[in-house]
Structure formats: C-alpha cells, structure tokens
Amino acid sequence: MRILSQDADGIGMFDVPYELCVVSTGKSKKTGSPCIYVRCNLFGEYSVVAAEYSTIEKANKAMDMLKNVYYDSELSKFNNDGTTFLTTHFRFPQDNEIEV
C-alpha cells in the first residue's frame, strides 16, 4: 500500500510505501499543530510531516483511517486463484474532511 501526503491540491506530493515506514502522531515543529509524521529508510534520519490537523483527536482519527485501509487491503490482497493484485493507497485527508 502507498501513503500519500495531505496536500492542498489533493494530489499527495509525498508518496511512500507503507510497509517501509514508521508513521506516528506528534506536533509540527513549524506550527505546533498536531500532525502525522512519516519516517522511511529512504530519508535516513529525517521525518516528513505528511498531514497537519487542528486537534489531536483528528490526527488520531486519521491514523485509525490509515490502519483500517491497510488492514482491509491486506485482507483482500489475494484473488480467488491465489494470485495477488496491486493494493491500494491512502491519502491523509484534509482537516475539514475529518469529523470527530
């Protein structure tokens, strides 16, 4: 599965494989807002802010949404004939797209 960042234009300029990342909530160093950090071996010791939210509850809900999409994609990964198909992607939603 691929993780896409929350970008104002909606296209997700940051795109990484979920299986190679560590995803966590935290506070943005720039704004102090709750955010989602993604750290991959692709970036060495750097973490990237993939999404920012107005409340920690919204950040936590976005993390739950990510987990649900991942688990659903893993459960439906195999076709009836035993072959696998390309799994999905998850774009972190904008702050106004999440209701808590």
Salt bridges, closest charged atoms under 4 A:
ASP15 OD1 - ARG2 NE 2.74
GLU74 OE2 - LYS77 NZ 3.79
ASP95 OD2 - LYS58 NZ 3.37
GLU97 OE1 - ARG91 NH2 3.30
